[in-house]
Amino acid sequence: MPYEPDEPFAVDEPVVSRLRPKQVVVRLAAERNRFLGALLHGDCPIFLDTNVLLWGFGLNEQASEVWQRWLWRLRERLVIPAWVVHEYNQLSDKAEILSPYKTLSRKLQVVLDELKASSARALDGAAAVSVGCTSKIDLERKLAEATNFIVNVAKSVSRNDSGHRMELLKFYENLLVEHALSSDVHELYRQARVEFDARSAARLSPGGEDARKPQNSCGDFIIWKELLQHCAEIGAGEALFISNDVKEDWCYKPARIILDNGKEIAWSSEAAGNLRLPNPDLVAEFQRHTRGEDIVFATVEQVVDALGSTDHNVIDAATYTFLAQAAQSSRTPTDRVVDWIQSSEALYTEGLRGVASWDRSPSEVDQEKFQEWCRDRLNDSDIPFDKVNWGNVFVALYL
């Protein structure tokens, strides 16, 4: 049993920047609300890491348009560290950025040819039956059909490389000009070299895991210093940092989480929504520099999940359908109904002009008939309709 004192320790006025231990158990609702508050409801600065900019180059045109619109809507909240611009400039003309899927079909063809040869050697008639085929000949036929389909999809993905990525380069050029900090990257690097080795040797966040990189080893540290300086200058006591870098020198996973129903379980990516918390030394350093409260860390996946969620952003959720689909966000049954209707212009228009039509007030719409119409039109889907919040579907699509 852990030791529990008879009387609570006497504590003076709390020190804002006190270093805390990592949290073992966290309430999922509290952390979710902190993140949603920073993303959707607050006015704190939102910082983007370099990998977030590069992530956007893999999006299709519809999803990319939605992503770009959201970035512009952030207005003065959006902050791009100068070192992010420096890193972006080193990468933006690389083939893997301009044509991220160019070699996909060739790579897949090699793997599929190996699968075909391996299955021919290793599988007999009984094995073919065990995977749902009538014979080995039937297996080979189905495998060939599946291979052709997969390769054709991959070729379509590769062909999609040409076109809108050049427009995306122009978009990012304007975005970075508008929102990049005016920090002196040469001075930033000079200062970082003095401090970084000692910090990484002491395992102080961030950047320790990059210490042995031959190039740009202190990049994360420089970005962090820019974030601290900017927040201190504008008096921001909270900030949201969006990055796909989830290394241990940035953040950690709490051992256990408490779900909304009060049940305490071990952390898992699915149950926790990929929740990670900034390392305590980062939080303490942020508080010391800004006299503020907290730094919130989120991945692009978490951001897109929230933007397209009918639970957390119901009024605008349908706007982010194409982005959520491209990012393969976790979607609730309600979200999936919205995605299905929003993705079909004909189906959406049918509802707009018919069962979901209203003139002066949305109360004019018969919600039972609206639900019946949705169920009928989505009858071929595998969506569990009994778990759908139909009111949120209507609000997201037609309010």
Secondary structure as UniProt FT lines:
FT   TURN            16..17
FT   STRAND          25..27
FT   HELIX           28..36
FT   HELIX           37..41
FT   STRAND          46..48
FT   HELIX           50..55
FT   HELIX           56..58
FT   HELIX           61..73
FT   HELIX           75..77
FT   STRAND          78..80
FT   HELIX           82..91
FT   TURN            92..93
FT   HELIX           95..98
FT   TURN            100..103
FT   HELIX           104..122
FT   HELIX           125..130
FT   TURN            131..132
FT   HELIX           136..159
FT   TURN            160..161
FT   HELIX           164..179
FT   HELIX           185..201
FT   TURN            202..203
FT   HELIX           208..210
FT   TURN            211..212
FT   TURN            217..218
FT   HELIX           219..234
FT   STRAND          238..242
FT   TURN            248..250
FT   STRAND          251..252
FT   STRAND          256..258
FT   TURN            260..261
FT   STRAND          264..266
FT   HELIX           269..272
FT   TURN            273..274
FT   STRAND          277..278
FT   HELIX           280..290
FT   STRAND          294..298
FT   HELIX           300..307
FT   TURN            310..312
FT   TURN            314..316
FT   HELIX           317..320
FT   HELIX           321..326
FT   TURN            327..328
FT   HELIX           333..342
FT   HELIX           345..353
FT   TURN            354..356
FT   HELIX           362..364
FT   HELIX           367..377
FT   TURN            378..380
FT   HELIX           385..387
FT   HELIX           390..398
//
